[in-house]
Amino acid sequence: MERKCNKHLKEALDLARSLIILADDGERDSEDDSCSLLYGIVRDCAYRIKKDAECEVEKHRTGGRWP
């Protein structure tokens, strides 16, 4: 049975991937600078979420709590 905490970490990584795709698509299709700025913020947040979630996964691996 998967631990709930690991399930949530996987969801956070999936969310980060989705946000990166959204930022790429949004920036590509943006029609003004303010939209480009918004998608840059979305991308920055996505990479921060990804980095922090990966750090937590590593802690779980080290502690023997990751499959």
N, C-alpha and C positions, 0 to 999 in steps of 0.2 A: 504494500500500500504506500502510495506516495505521501510524503509529509506535506502538510498544508503550506508550511513556510517555503518549501521548494517549489510548490505549484505557483505560489504568488511571485516568486522570483522569475520563473519561466514566463509568467504573464507580463511582468514588467519588461523583460527582454523582448517579448513579442510586441508589446506596445511601443517600445523604442523603435523597433524595425518599421512598424506601421507609420510612426511619426516621421521617420527619415524619408520614407516613400512619399508621404503627404507633402513634406517640405520640398522634395525634388520636383514633384508634379506641380505643386502650387507655384514654385518659383519659375518653373518653365512656362507656365501659362499666365503668369501675372501680367497685368497691363499697366501697373504704375509702381512707383518706388515704395509706397507705403505697404503694398501687398508683398513686395520682395522683402522688406524689412520684417514683416510678420513671419514669413516662412523661414527667414534666417533665425529668428528667435525660436521657432518651433524646432528647427534643426539643432540649435545649440542645446535646447532642453532635452531633446532625444538623445544626443550623445552623452549628456550628463547622466541621464537615467541609465543608459546602457553601461557606462563606465562604473557607476555605483553598484548596479545589479551584478555585474561581472565580478566586482570585488567581493560582494556578499557570497556569490557562488563559490569563489575560491576559499573563503573562510569556511563555508559548509563542507567543501571537499577536504580541507585540512583537518577539520573537526570530525570527519567521518559521517557527516549528515547528508551528503549528496550521493545520489545513486551511482 
